Amino acid sequence: MADIVPSIQLNTRGLRCPEPVMMLHQAIRKSKSGDVVEVFATDNSTSWDIPKFCMHLGHELLLQEECLDEQGNKEFHYLVQKG
């Protein structure tokens, strides 16, 4: 994953469903096939919304991880490649 360079980075921290997925959808629409969108989120619902979004629309979920921010708060990190 270290060699993947995202075309677009989305900071959806603090936003609640459905905003993170709506922002991802807009970013995917504007990108070219094969582009990678990186998403940072704090909403737990993204852990099932983003994988379902990818599965239903034919995009590849390259990375889905849960991590801690600088303050020790839980956040989610995704890499989505446009199909």
mmCIF file of the N, C-alpha and C atoms, coordinates in Angstrom:
data_MODEL
# 
_entry.id   MODEL 
# 
loop_
_atom_site.group_PDB 
_atom_site.id 
_atom_site.type_symbol 
_atom_site.label_atom_id 
_atom_site.label_alt_id 
_atom_site.label_comp_id 
_atom_site.label_asym_id 
_atom_site.label_entity_id 
_atom_site.label_seq_id 
_atom_site.pdbx_PDB_ins_code 
_atom_site.Cartn_x 
_atom_site.Cartn_y 
_atom_site.Cartn_z 
_atom_site.occupancy 
_atom_site.B_iso_or_equiv 
_atom_site.pdbx_formal_charge 
_atom_site.auth_seq_id 
_atom_site.auth_comp_id 
_atom_site.auth_asym_id 
_atom_site.auth_atom_id 
_atom_site.pdbx_PDB_model_num 
ATOM 1   N N  . MET A 1 1  ? 0.811   -1.201 0.000   1.00 0.00 ? 1  MET A N  1 
ATOM 2   C CA . MET A 1 1  ? 0.000   0.000  0.000   1.00 0.00 ? 1  MET A CA 1 
ATOM 3   C C  . MET A 1 1  ? 0.853   1.263  0.000   1.00 0.00 ? 1  MET A C  1 
ATOM 4   N N  . ALA A 1 2  ? 2.122   1.126  0.367   1.00 0.00 ? 2  ALA A N  1 
ATOM 5   C CA . ALA A 1 2  ? 2.990   2.289  0.473   1.00 0.00 ? 2  ALA A CA 1 
ATOM 6   C C  . ALA A 1 2  ? 3.236   2.951  -0.886  1.00 0.00 ? 2  ALA A C  1 
ATOM 7   N N  . ASP A 1 3  ? 3.113   2.192  -1.980  1.00 0.00 ? 3  ASP A N  1 
ATOM 8   C CA . ASP A 1 3  ? 3.394   2.756  -3.299  1.00 0.00 ? 3  ASP A CA 1 
ATOM 9   C C  . ASP A 1 3  ? 2.153   3.370  -3.963  1.00 0.00 ? 3  ASP A C  1 
ATOM 10  N N  . ILE A 1 4  ? 1.007   3.312  -3.300  1.00 0.00 ? 4  ILE A N  1 
ATOM 11  C CA . ILE A 1 4  ? -0.223  3.896  -3.847  1.00 0.00 ? 4  ILE A CA 1 
ATOM 12  C C  . ILE A 1 4  ? -0.275  5.390  -3.516  1.00 0.00 ? 4  ILE A C  1 
ATOM 13  N N  . VAL A 1 5  ? -0.441  6.189  -4.560  1.00 0.00 ? 5  VAL A N  1 
ATOM 14  C CA . VAL A 1 5  ? -0.556  7.637  -4.380  1.00 0.00 ? 5  VAL A CA 1 
ATOM 15  C C  . VAL A 1 5  ? -1.990  8.044  -4.705  1.00 0.00 ? 5  VAL A C  1 
ATOM 16  N N  . PRO A 1 6  ? -2.749  8.479  -3.695  1.00 0.00 ? 6  PRO A N  1 
ATOM 17  C CA . PRO A 1 6  ? -4.138  8.872  -3.944  1.00 0.00 ? 6  PRO A CA 1 
ATOM 18  C C  . PRO A 1 6  ? -4.226  10.107 -4.843  1.00 0.00 ? 6  PRO A C  1 
ATOM 19  N N  . SER A 1 7  ? -5.222  10.098 -5.723  1.00 0.00 ? 7  SER A N  1 
ATOM 20  C CA . SER A 1 7  ? -5.494  11.254 -6.580  1.00 0.00 ? 7  SER A CA 1 
ATOM 21  C C  . SER A 1 7  ? -6.244  12.322 -5.798  1.00 0.00 ? 7  SER A C  1 
ATOM 22  N N  . ILE A 1 8  ? -7.093  11.877 -4.876  1.00 0.00 ? 8  ILE A N  1 
ATOM 23  C CA . ILE A 1 8  ? -7.930  12.777 -4.081  1.00 0.00 ? 8  ILE A CA 1 
ATOM 24  C C  . ILE A 1 8  ? -7.881  12.308 -2.636  1.00 0.00 ? 8  ILE A C  1 
ATOM 25  N N  . GLN A 1 9  ? -7.814  13.255 -1.713  1.00 0.00 ? 9  GLN A N  1 
ATOM 26  C CA . GLN A 1 9  ? -7.859  12.938 -0.282  1.00 0.00 ? 9  GLN A CA 1 
ATOM 27  C C  . GLN A 1 9  ? -9.076  13.642 0.313   1.00 0.00 ? 9  GLN A C  1 
ATOM 28  N N  . LEU A 1 10 ? -9.922  12.860 1.003   1.00 0.00 ? 10 LEU A N  1 
ATOM 29  C CA . LEU A 1 10 ? -11.119 13.415 1.630   1.00 0.00 ? 10 LEU A CA 1 
ATOM 30  C C  . LEU A 1 10 ? -10.996 13.360 3.144   1.00 0.00 ? 10 LEU A C  1 
ATOM 31  N N  . ASN A 1 11 ? -11.180 14.481 3.785   1.00 0.00 ? 11 ASN A N  1 
ATOM 32  C CA . ASN A 1 11 ? -11.211 14.543 5.240   1.00 0.00 ? 11 ASN A CA 1 
ATOM 33  C C  . ASN A 1 11 ? -12.683 14.668 5.646   1.00 0.00 ? 11 ASN A C  1 
ATOM 34  N N  . THR A 1 12 ? -13.276 13.545 6.048   1.00 0.00 ? 12 THR A N  1 
ATOM 35  C CA . THR A 1 12 ? -14.676 13.565 6.467   1.00 0.00 ? 12 THR A CA 1 
ATOM 36  C C  . THR A 1 12 ? -14.787 13.418 7.983   1.00 0.00 ? 12 THR A C  1 
ATOM 37  N N  . ARG A 1 13 ? -13.702 13.695 8.689   1.00 0.00 ? 13 ARG A N  1 
ATOM 38  C CA . ARG A 1 13 ? -13.712 13.604 10.154  1.00 0.00 ? 13 ARG A CA 1 
ATOM 39  C C  . ARG A 1 13 ? -14.782 14.541 10.720  1.00 0.00 ? 13 ARG A C  1 
ATOM 40  N N  . GLY A 1 14 ? -15.574 14.024 11.659  1.00 0.00 ? 14 GLY A N  1 
ATOM 41  C CA . GLY A 1 14 ? -16.609 14.825 12.284  1.00 0.00 ? 14 GLY A CA 1 
ATOM 42  C C  . GLY A 1 14 ? -17.931 14.827 11.539  1.00 0.00 ? 14 GLY A C  1 
ATOM 43  N N  . LEU A 1 15 ? -17.953 14.321 10.323  1.00 0.00 ? 15 LEU A N  1 
ATOM 44  C CA . LEU A 1 15 ? -19.191 14.265 9.545   1.00 0.00 ? 15 LEU A CA 1 
ATOM 45  C C  . LEU A 1 15 ? -19.916 12.952 9.818   1.00 0.00 ? 15 LEU A C  1 
ATOM 46  N N  . ARG A 1 16 ? -21.233 12.991 9.787   1.00 0.00 ? 16 ARG A N  1 
ATOM 47  C CA . ARG A 1 16 ? -22.061 11.816 10.060  1.00 0.00 ? 16 ARG A CA 1 
ATOM 48  C C  . ARG A 1 16 ? -22.719 11.326 8.776   1.00 0.00 ? 16 ARG A C  1 
ATOM 49  N N  . CYS A 1 17 ? -23.131 10.076 8.810   1.00 0.00 ? 17 CYS A N  1 
ATOM 50  C CA . CYS A 1 17 ? -23.843 9.446  7.711   1.00 0.00 ? 17 CYS A CA 1 
ATOM 51  C C  . CYS A 1 17 ? -25.028 10.327 7.314   1.00 0.00 ? 17 CYS A C  1 
ATOM 52  N N  . PRO A 1 18 ? -25.212 10.569 6.048   1.00 0.00 ? 18 PRO A N  1 
ATOM 53  C CA . PRO A 1 18 ? -24.591 9.975  4.872   1.00 0.00 ? 18 PRO A CA 1 
ATOM 54  C C  . PRO A 1 18 ? -23.477 10.821 4.245   1.00 0.00 ? 18 PRO A C  1 
ATOM 55  N N  . GLU A 1 19 ? -23.053 11.899 4.914   1.00 0.00 ? 19 GLU A N  1 
ATOM 56  C CA . GLU A 1 19 ? -22.100 12.839 4.299   1.00 0.00 ? 19 GLU A CA 1 
ATOM 57  C C  . GLU A 1 19 ? -20.784 12.208 3.820   1.00 0.00 ? 19 GLU A C  1 
ATOM 58  N N  . PRO A 1 20 ? -20.115 11.348 4.613   1.00 0.00 ? 20 PRO A N  1 
ATOM 59  C CA . PRO A 1 20 ? -18.856 10.778 4.106   1.00 0.00 ? 20 PRO A CA 1 
ATOM 60  C C  . PRO A 1 20 ? -19.019 10.007 2.788   1.00 0.00 ? 20 PRO A C  1 
ATOM 61  N N  . VAL A 1 21 ? -20.074 9.202  2.686   1.00 0.00 ? 21 VAL A N  1 
ATOM 62  C CA . VAL A 1 21 ? -20.287 8.423  1.462   1.00 0.00 ? 21 VAL A CA 1 
ATOM 63  C C  . VAL A 1 21 ? -20.710 9.341  0.311   1.00 0.00 ? 21 VAL A C  1 
ATOM 64  N N  . MET A 1 22 ? -21.478 10.371 0.604   1.00 0.00 ? 22 MET A N  1 
ATOM 65  C CA . MET A 1 22 ? -21.861 11.320 -0.447  1.00 0.00 ? 22 MET A CA 1 
ATOM 66  C C  . MET A 1 22 ? -20.626 12.038 -0.994  1.00 0.00 ? 22 MET A C  1 
ATOM 67  N N  . MET A 1 23 ? -19.711 12.420 -0.106  1.00 0.00 ? 23 MET A N  1 
ATOM 68  C CA . MET A 1 23 ? -18.478 13.080 -0.554  1.00 0.00 ? 23 MET A CA 1 
ATOM 69  C C  . MET A 1 23 ? -17.616 12.122 -1.370  1.00 0.00 ? 23 MET A C  1 
ATOM 70  N N  . LEU A 1 24 ? -17.544 10.852 -0.942  1.00 0.00 ? 24 LEU A N  1 
ATOM 71  C CA . LEU A 1 24 ? -16.801 9.849  -1.708  1.00 0.00 ? 24 LEU A CA 1 
ATOM 72  C C  . LEU A 1 24 ? -17.428 9.673  -3.081  1.00 0.00 ? 24 LEU A C  1 
ATOM 73  N N  . HIS A 1 25 ? -18.740 9.615  -3.133  1.00 0.00 ? 25 HIS A N  1 
ATOM 74  C CA . HIS A 1 25 ? -19.438 9.443  -4.405  1.00 0.00 ? 25 HIS A CA 1 
ATOM 75  C C  . HIS A 1 25 ? -19.122 10.596 -5.362  1.00 0.00 ? 25 HIS A C  1 
ATOM 76  N N  . GLN A 1 26 ? -19.126 11.822 -4.864  1.00 0.00 ? 26 GLN A N  1 
ATOM 77  C CA . GLN A 1 26 ? -18.787 12.990 -5.700  1.00 0.00 ? 26 GLN A CA 1 
ATOM 78  C C  . GLN A 1 26 ? -17.340 12.912 -6.186  1.00 0.00 ? 26 GLN A C  1 
ATOM 79  N N  . ALA A 1 27 ? -16.428 12.519 -5.295  1.00 0.00 ? 27 ALA A N  1 
ATOM 80  C CA . ALA A 1 27 ? -15.010 12.425 -5.668  1.00 0.00 ? 27 ALA A CA 1 
ATOM 81  C C  . ALA A 1 27 ? -14.794 11.355 -6.731  1.00 0.00 ? 27 ALA A C  1 
ATOM 82  N N  . ILE A 1 28 ? -15.474 10.220 -6.583  1.00 0.00 ? 28 ILE A N  1 
ATOM 83  C CA . ILE A 1 28 ? -15.355 9.134  -7.558  1.00 0.00 ? 28 ILE A CA 1 
ATOM 84  C C  . ILE A 1 28 ? -15.898 9.591  -8.919  1.00 0.00 ? 28 ILE A C  1 
ATOM 85  N N  . ARG A 1 29 ? -17.016 10.303 -8.903  1.00 0.00 ? 29 ARG A N  1 
ATOM 86  C CA . ARG A 1 29 ? -17.603 10.785 -10.153 1.00 0.00 ? 29 ARG A CA 1 
ATOM 87  C C  . ARG A 1 29 ? -16.641 11.699 -10.912 1.00 0.00 ? 29 ARG A C  1 
ATOM 88  N N  . LYS A 1 30 ? -15.898 12.520 -10.195 1.00 0.00 ? 30 LYS A N  1 
ATOM 89  C CA . LYS A 1 30 ? -14.989 13.487 -10.813 1.00 0.00 ? 30 LYS A CA 1 
ATOM 90  C C  . LYS A 1 30 ? -13.662 12.861 -11.243 1.00 0.00 ? 30 LYS A C  1 
ATOM 91  N N  . SER A 1 31 ? -13.353 11.663 -10.751 1.00 0.00 ? 31 SER A N  1 
ATOM 92  C CA . SER A 1 31 ? -12.063 11.049 -11.043 1.00 0.00 ? 31 SER A CA 1 
ATOM 93  C C  . SER A 1 31 ? -12.133 10.135 -12.269 1.00 0.00 ? 31 SER A C  1 
ATOM 94  N N  . LYS A 1 32 ? -10.955 9.706  -12.721 1.00 0.00 ? 32 LYS A N  1 
ATOM 95  C CA . LYS A 1 32 ? -10.853 8.815  -13.873 1.00 0.00 ? 32 LYS A CA 1 
ATOM 96  C C  . LYS A 1 32 ? -10.772 7.371  -13.385 1.00 0.00 ? 32 LYS A C  1 
ATOM 97  N N  . SER A 1 33 ? -11.087 6.439  -14.257 1.00 0.00 ? 33 SER A N  1 
ATOM 98  C CA . SER A 1 33 ? -10.983 5.025  -13.935 1.00 0.00 ? 33 SER A CA 1 
ATOM 99  C C  . SER A 1 33 ? -9.556  4.707  -13.487 1.00 0.00 ? 33 SER A C  1 
ATOM 100 N N  . GLY A 1 34 ? -9.424  4.007  -12.374 1.00 0.00 ? 34 GLY A N  1 
ATOM 101 C CA . GLY A 1 34 ? -8.112  3.655  -11.838 1.00 0.00 ? 34 GLY A CA 1 
ATOM 102 C C  . GLY A 1 34 ? -7.590  4.624  -10.792 1.00 0.00 ? 34 GLY A C  1 
ATOM 103 N N  . ASP A 1 35 ? -8.179  5.825  -10.708 1.00 0.00 ? 35 ASP A N  1 
ATOM 104 C CA . ASP A 1 35 ? -7.769  6.790  -9.687  1.00 0.00 ? 35 ASP A CA 1 
ATOM 105 C C  . ASP A 1 35 ? -8.096  6.253  -8.295  1.00 0.00 ? 35 ASP A C  1 
ATOM 106 N N  . VAL A 1 36 ? -7.313  6.677  -7.315  1.00 0.00 ? 36 VAL A N  1 
ATOM 107 C CA . VAL A 1 36 ? -7.515  6.246  -5.937  1.00 0.00 ? 36 VAL A CA 1 
ATOM 108 C C  . VAL A 1 36 ? -7.932  7.444  -5.080  1.00 0.00 ? 36 VAL A C  1 
ATOM 109 N N  . VAL A 1 37 ? -8.990  7.236  -4.306  1.00 0.00 ? 37 VAL A N  1 
ATOM 110 C CA . VAL A 1 37 ? -9.480  8.248  -3.377  1.00 0.00 ? 37 VAL A CA 1 
ATOM 111 C C  . VAL A 1 37 ? -9.173  7.765  -1.966  1.00 0.00 ? 37 VAL A C  1 
ATOM 112 N N  . GLU A 1 38 ? -8.542  8.633  -1.184  1.00 0.00 ? 38 GLU A N  1 
ATOM 113 C CA . GLU A 1 38 ? -8.227  8.332  0.215   1.00 0.00 ? 38 GLU A CA 1 
ATOM 114 C C  . GLU A 1 38 ? -9.253  9.048  1.091   1.00 0.00 ? 38 GLU A C  1 
ATOM 115 N N  . VAL A 1 39 ? -9.800  8.310  2.066   1.00 0.00 ? 39 VAL A N  1 
ATOM 116 C CA . VAL A 1 39 ? -10.832 8.867  2.940   1.00 0.00 ? 39 VAL A CA 1 
ATOM 117 C C  . VAL A 1 39 ? -10.414 8.681  4.392   1.00 0.00 ? 39 VAL A C  1 
ATOM 118 N N  . PHE A 1 40 ? -10.531 9.763  5.170   1.00 0.00 ? 40 PHE A N  1 
ATOM 119 C CA . PHE A 1 40 ? -10.353 9.712  6.626   1.00 0.00 ? 40 PHE A CA 1 
ATOM 120 C C  . PHE A 1 40 ? -11.705 10.044 7.239   1.00 0.00 ? 40 PHE A C  1 
ATOM 121 N N  . ALA A 1 41 ? -12.175 9.221  8.176   1.00 0.00 ? 41 ALA A N  1 
ATOM 122 C CA . ALA A 1 41 ? -13.505 9.405  8.751   1.00 0.00 ? 41 ALA A CA 1 
ATOM 123 C C  . ALA A 1 41 ? -13.496 9.064  10.237  1.00 0.00 ? 41 ALA A C  1 
ATOM 124 N N  . THR A 1 42 ? -14.491 9.601  10.945  1.00 0.00 ? 42 THR A N  1 
ATOM 125 C CA . THR A 1 42 ? -14.659 9.273  12.359  1.00 0.00 ? 42 THR A CA 1 
ATOM 126 C C  . THR A 1 42 ? -16.001 8.595  12.620  1.00 0.00 ? 42 THR A C  1 
ATOM 127 N N  . ASP A 1 43 ? -16.869 8.555  11.643  1.00 0.00 ? 43 ASP A N  1 
ATOM 128 C CA . ASP A 1 43 ? -18.197 7.956  11.803  1.00 0.00 ? 43 ASP A CA 1 
ATOM 129 C C  . ASP A 1 43 ? -18.097 6.437  11.664  1.00 0.00 ? 43 ASP A C  1 
ATOM 130 N N  . ASN A 1 44 ? -18.538 5.715  12.693  1.00 0.00 ? 44 ASN A N  1 
ATOM 131 C CA . ASN A 1 44 ? -18.507 4.249  12.673  1.00 0.00 ? 44 ASN A CA 1 
ATOM 132 C C  . ASN A 1 44 ? -19.250 3.658  11.482  1.00 0.00 ? 44 ASN A C  1 
ATOM 133 N N  . SER A 1 45 ? -20.297 4.323  11.029  1.00 0.00 ? 45 SER A N  1 
ATOM 134 C CA . SER A 1 45 ? -21.101 3.760  9.939   1.00 0.00 ? 45 SER A CA 1 
ATOM 135 C C  . SER A 1 45 ? -20.315 3.645  8.633   1.00 0.00 ? 45 SER A C  1 
ATOM 136 N N  . THR A 1 46 ? -19.216 4.384  8.495   1.00 0.00 ? 46 THR A N  1 
ATOM 137 C CA . THR A 1 46 ? -18.414 4.250  7.271   1.00 0.00 ? 46 THR A CA 1 
ATOM 138 C C  . THR A 1 46 ? -17.808 2.855  7.161   1.00 0.00 ? 46 THR A C  1 
ATOM 139 N N  . SER A 1 47 ? -17.643 2.151  8.291   1.00 0.00 ? 47 SER A N  1 
ATOM 140 C CA . SER A 1 47 ? -17.026 0.823  8.252   1.00 0.00 ? 47 SER A CA 1 
ATOM 141 C C  . SER A 1 47 ? -17.887 -0.191 7.492   1.00 0.00 ? 47 SER A C  1 
ATOM 142 N N  . TRP A 1 48 ? -19.178 0.076  7.344   1.00 0.00 ? 48 TRP A N  1 
ATOM 143 C CA . TRP A 1 48 ? -20.008 -0.792 6.495   1.00 0.00 ? 48 TRP A CA 1 
ATOM 144 C C  . TRP A 1 48 ? -20.527 -0.043 5.277   1.00 0.00 ? 48 TRP A C  1 
ATOM 145 N N  . ASP A 1 49 ? -20.699 1.278  5.367   1.00 0.00 ? 49 ASP A N  1 
ATOM 146 C CA . ASP A 1 49 ? -21.209 2.043  4.223   1.00 0.00 ? 49 ASP A CA 1 
ATOM 147 C C  . ASP A 1 49 ? -20.228 2.080  3.057   1.00 0.00 ? 49 ASP A C  1 
ATOM 148 N N  . ILE A 1 50 ? -18.955 2.317  3.337   1.00 0.00 ? 50 ILE A N  1 
ATOM 149 C CA . ILE A 1 50 ? -17.973 2.433  2.251   1.00 0.00 ? 50 ILE A CA 1 
ATOM 150 C C  . ILE A 1 50 ? -17.737 1.090  1.561   1.00 0.00 ? 50 ILE A C  1 
ATOM 151 N N  . PRO A 1 51 ? -17.572 -0.023 2.286   1.00 0.00 ? 51 PRO A N  1 
ATOM 152 C CA . PRO A 1 51 ? -17.458 -1.310 1.581   1.00 0.00 ? 51 PRO A CA 1 
ATOM 153 C C  . PRO A 1 51 ? -18.686 -1.641 0.720   1.00 0.00 ? 51 PRO A C  1 
ATOM 154 N N  . LYS A 1 52 ? -19.894 -1.341 1.221   1.00 0.00 ? 52 LYS A N  1 
ATOM 155 C CA . LYS A 1 52 ? -21.111 -1.592 0.436   1.00 0.00 ? 52 LYS A CA 1 
ATOM 156 C C  . LYS A 1 52 ? -21.153 -0.696 -0.795  1.00 0.00 ? 52 LYS A C  1 
ATOM 157 N N  . PHE A 1 53 ? -20.762 0.564  -0.636  1.00 0.00 ? 53 PHE A N  1 
ATOM 158 C CA . PHE A 1 53 ? -20.691 1.497  -1.753  1.00 0.00 ? 53 PHE A CA 1 
ATOM 159 C C  . PHE A 1 53 ? -19.795 0.920  -2.851  1.00 0.00 ? 53 PHE A C  1 
ATOM 160 N N  . CYS A 1 54 ? -18.621 0.441  -2.464  1.00 0.00 ? 54 CYS A N  1 
ATOM 161 C CA . CYS A 1 54 ? -17.669 -0.122 -3.436  1.00 0.00 ? 54 CYS A CA 1 
ATOM 162 C C  . CYS A 1 54 ? -18.245 -1.358 -4.122  1.00 0.00 ? 54 CYS A C  1 
ATOM 163 N N  . MET A 1 55 ? -18.823 -2.260 -3.339  1.00 0.00 ? 55 MET A N  1 
ATOM 164 C CA . MET A 1 55 ? -19.352 -3.504 -3.875  1.00 0.00 ? 55 MET A CA 1 
ATOM 165 C C  . MET A 1 55 ? -20.481 -3.237 -4.877  1.00 0.00 ? 55 MET A C  1 
ATOM 166 N N  . HIS A 1 56 ? -21.392 -2.349 -4.531  1.00 0.00 ? 56 HIS A N  1 
ATOM 167 C CA . HIS A 1 56 ? -22.554 -2.101 -5.388  1.00 0.00 ? 56 HIS A CA 1 
ATOM 168 C C  . HIS A 1 56 ? -22.225 -1.301 -6.641  1.00 0.00 ? 56 HIS A C  1 
ATOM 169 N N  . LEU A 1 57 ? -21.200 -0.460 -6.576  1.00 0.00 ? 57 LEU A N  1 
ATOM 170 C CA . LEU A 1 57 ? -20.883 0.398  -7.727  1.00 0.00 ? 57 LEU A CA 1 
ATOM 171 C C  . LEU A 1 57 ? -19.645 -0.044 -8.500  1.00 0.00 ? 57 LEU A C  1 
ATOM 172 N N  . GLY A 1 58 ? -19.040 -1.165 -8.104  1.00 0.00 ? 58 GLY A N  1 
ATOM 173 C CA . GLY A 1 58 ? -17.938 -1.726 -8.872  1.00 0.00 ? 58 GLY A CA 1 
ATOM 174 C C  . GLY A 1 58 ? -16.587 -1.066 -8.658  1.00 0.00 ? 58 GLY A C  1 
ATOM 175 N N  . HIS A 1 59 ? -16.364 -0.489 -7.499  1.00 0.00 ? 59 HIS A N  1 
ATOM 176 C CA . HIS A 1 59 ? -15.075 0.098  -7.176  1.00 0.00 ? 59 HIS A CA 1 
ATOM 177 C C  . HIS A 1 59 ? -14.328 -0.857 -6.251  1.00 0.00 ? 59 HIS A C  1 
ATOM 178 N N  . GLU A 1 60 ? -13.006 -0.739 -6.199  1.00 0.00 ? 60 GLU A N  1 
ATOM 179 C CA . GLU A 1 60 ? -12.207 -1.647 -5.380  1.00 0.00 ? 60 GLU A CA 1 
ATOM 180 C C  . GLU A 1 60 ? -11.794 -0.972 -4.072  1.00 0.00 ? 60 GLU A C  1 
ATOM 181 N N  . LEU A 1 61 ? -12.102 -1.627 -2.977  1.00 0.00 ? 61 LEU A N  1 
ATOM 182 C CA . LEU A 1 61 ? -11.677 -1.155 -1.658  1.00 0.00 ? 61 LEU A CA 1 
ATOM 183 C C  . LEU A 1 61 ? -10.282 -1.716 -1.415  1.00 0.00 ? 61 LEU A C  1 
ATOM 184 N N  . LEU A 1 62 ? -9.273  -0.876 -1.593  1.00 0.00 ? 62 LEU A N  1 
ATOM 185 C CA . LEU A 1 62 ? -7.883  -1.312 -1.465  1.00 0.00 ? 62 LEU A CA 1 
ATOM 186 C C  . LEU A 1 62 ? -7.441  -1.405 -0.016  1.00 0.00 ? 62 LEU A C  1 
ATOM 187 N N  . LEU A 1 63 ? -7.998  -0.547 0.837   1.00 0.00 ? 63 LEU A N  1 
ATOM 188 C CA . LEU A 1 63 ? -7.595  -0.502 2.241   1.00 0.00 ? 63 LEU A CA 1 
ATOM 189 C C  . LEU A 1 63 ? -8.770  -0.062 3.094   1.00 0.00 ? 63 LEU A C  1 
ATOM 190 N N  . GLN A 1 64 ? -8.941  -0.766 4.192   1.00 0.00 ? 64 GLN A N  1 
ATOM 191 C CA . GLN A 1 64 ? -9.917  -0.366 5.210   1.00 0.00 ? 64 GLN A CA 1 
ATOM 192 C C  . GLN A 1 64 ? -9.243  -0.651 6.542   1.00 0.00 ? 64 GLN A C  1 
ATOM 193 N N  . GLU A 1 65 ? -8.968  0.408  7.306   1.00 0.00 ? 65 GLU A N  1 
ATOM 194 C CA . GLU A 1 65 ? -8.327  0.199  8.596   1.00 0.00 ? 65 GLU A CA 1 
ATOM 195 C C  . GLU A 1 65 ? -8.871  1.163  9.636   1.00 0.00 ? 65 GLU A C  1 
ATOM 196 N N  . GLU A 1 66 ? -8.801  0.720  10.864  1.00 0.00 ? 66 GLU A N  1 
ATOM 197 C CA . GLU A 1 66 ? -9.188  1.530  12.012  1.00 0.00 ? 66 GLU A CA 1 
ATOM 198 C C  . GLU A 1 66 ? -7.891  1.917  12.709  1.00 0.00 ? 66 GLU A C  1 
ATOM 199 N N  . CYS A 1 67 ? -7.740  3.188  13.032  1.00 0.00 ? 67 CYS A N  1 
ATOM 200 C CA . CYS A 1 67 ? -6.505  3.648  13.665  1.00 0.00 ? 67 CYS A CA 1 
ATOM 201 C C  . CYS A 1 67 ? -6.840  4.747  14.678  1.00 0.00 ? 67 CYS A C  1 
ATOM 202 N N  . LEU A 1 68 ? -5.802  5.298  15.287  1.00 0.00 ? 68 LEU A N  1 
ATOM 203 C CA . LEU A 1 68 ? -5.968  6.387  16.256  1.00 0.00 ? 68 LEU A CA 1 
ATOM 204 C C  . LEU A 1 68 ? -5.353  7.655  15.693  1.00 0.00 ? 68 LEU A C  1 
ATOM 205 N N  . ASP A 1 69 ? -6.032  8.786  15.908  1.00 0.00 ? 69 ASP A N  1 
ATOM 206 C CA . ASP A 1 69 ? -5.470  10.067 15.494  1.00 0.00 ? 69 ASP A CA 1 
ATOM 207 C C  . ASP A 1 69 ? -4.450  10.541 16.530  1.00 0.00 ? 69 ASP A C  1 
ATOM 208 N N  . GLU A 1 70 ? -3.928  11.747 16.359  1.00 0.00 ? 70 GLU A N  1 
ATOM 209 C CA . GLU A 1 70 ? -2.882  12.277 17.245  1.00 0.00 ? 70 GLU A CA 1 
ATOM 210 C C  . GLU A 1 70 ? -3.353  12.407 18.696  1.00 0.00 ? 70 GLU A C  1 
ATOM 211 N N  . GLN A 1 71 ? -4.672  12.580 18.887  1.00 0.00 ? 71 GLN A N  1 
ATOM 212 C CA . GLN A 1 71 ? -5.216  12.725 20.239  1.00 0.00 ? 71 GLN A CA 1 
ATOM 213 C C  . GLN A 1 71 ? -5.661  11.389 20.836  1.00 0.00 ? 71 GLN A C  1 
ATOM 214 N N  . GLY A 1 72 ? -5.473  10.307 20.101  1.00 0.00 ? 72 GLY A N  1 
ATOM 215 C CA . GLY A 1 72 ? -5.869  8.990  20.586  1.00 0.00 ? 72 GLY A CA 1 
ATOM 216 C C  . GLY A 1 72 ? -7.319  8.630  20.313  1.00 0.00 ? 72 GLY A C  1 
ATOM 217 N N  . ASN A 1 73 ? -7.992  9.405  19.464  1.00 0.00 ? 73 ASN A N  1 
ATOM 218 C CA . ASN A 1 73 ? -9.380  9.116  19.098  1.00 0.00 ? 73 ASN A CA 1 
ATOM 219 C C  . ASN A 1 73 ? -9.428  8.157  17.913  1.00 0.00 ? 73 ASN A C  1 
ATOM 220 N N  . LYS A 1 74 ? -10.420 7.265  17.919  1.00 0.00 ? 74 LYS A N  1 
ATOM 221 C CA . LYS A 1 74 ? -10.578 6.290  16.841  1.00 0.00 ? 74 LYS A CA 1 
ATOM 222 C C  . LYS A 1 74 ? -10.994 6.988  15.560  1.00 0.00 ? 74 LYS A C  1 
ATOM 223 N N  . GLU A 1 75 ? -10.363 6.579  14.454  1.00 0.00 ? 75 GLU A N  1 
ATOM 224 C CA . GLU A 1 75 ? -10.778 7.039  13.144  1.00 0.00 ? 75 GLU A CA 1 
ATOM 225 C C  . GLU A 1 75 ? -10.591 5.917  12.136  1.00 0.00 ? 75 GLU A C  1 
ATOM 226 N N  . PHE A 1 76 ? -11.149 6.117  10.972  1.00 0.00 ? 76 PHE A N  1 
ATOM 227 C CA . PHE A 1 76 ? -11.128 5.114  9.917   1.00 0.00 ? 76 PHE A CA 1 
ATOM 228 C C  . PHE A 1 76 ? -10.393 5.668  8.701   1.00 0.00 ? 76 PHE A C  1 
ATOM 229 N N  . HIS A 1 77 ? -9.694  4.787  8.008   1.00 0.00 ? 77 HIS A N  1 
ATOM 230 C CA . HIS A 1 77 ? -8.886  5.163  6.853   1.00 0.00 ? 77 HIS A CA 1 
ATOM 231 C C  . HIS A 1 77 ? -9.221  4.196  5.719   1.00 0.00 ? 77 HIS A C  1 
ATOM 232 N N  . TYR A 1 78 ? -9.501  4.744  4.541   1.00 0.00 ? 78 TYR A N  1 
ATOM 233 C CA . TYR A 1 78 ? -9.872  3.932  3.379   1.00 0.00 ? 78 TYR A CA 1 
ATOM 234 C C  . TYR A 1 78 ? -9.122  4.393  2.149   1.00 0.00 ? 78 TYR A C  1 
ATOM 235 N N  . LEU A 1 79 ? -8.839  3.439  1.260   1.00 0.00 ? 79 LEU A N  1 
ATOM 236 C CA . LEU A 1 79 ? -8.362  3.731  -0.075  1.00 0.00 ? 79 LEU A CA 1 
ATOM 237 C C  . LEU A 1 79 ? -9.321  3.047  -1.041  1.00 0.00 ? 79 LEU A C  1 
ATOM 238 N N  . VAL A 1 80 ? -9.928  3.822  -1.923  1.00 0.00 ? 80 VAL A N  1 
ATOM 239 C CA . VAL A 1 80 ? -10.913 3.309  -2.864  1.00 0.00 ? 80 VAL A CA 1 
ATOM 240 C C  . VAL A 1 80 ? -10.420 3.611  -4.271  1.00 0.00 ? 80 VAL A C  1 
ATOM 241 N N  . GLN A 1 81 ? -10.349 2.558  -5.101  1.00 0.00 ? 81 GLN A N  1 
ATOM 242 C CA . GLN A 1 81 ? -9.938  2.736  -6.496  1.00 0.00 ? 81 GLN A CA 1 
ATOM 243 C C  . GLN A 1 81 ? -11.165 2.697  -7.392  1.00 0.00 ? 81 GLN A C  1 
ATOM 244 N N  . LYS A 1 82 ? -11.287 3.717  -8.222  1.00 0.00 ? 82 LYS A N  1 
ATOM 245 C CA . LYS A 1 82 ? -12.433 3.785  -9.130  1.00 0.00 ? 82 LYS A CA 1 
ATOM 246 C C  . LYS A 1 82 ? -12.379 2.655  -10.131 1.00 0.00 ? 82 LYS A C  1 
ATOM 247 N N  . GLY A 1 83 ? -13.503 1.962  -10.276 1.00 0.00 ? 83 GLY A N  1 
ATOM 248 C CA . GLY A 1 83 ? -13.601 0.841  -11.215 1.00 0.00 ? 83 GLY A CA 1 
ATOM 249 C C  . GLY A 1 83 ? -13.825 1.298  -12.636 1.00 0.00 ? 83 GLY A C  1 
# 
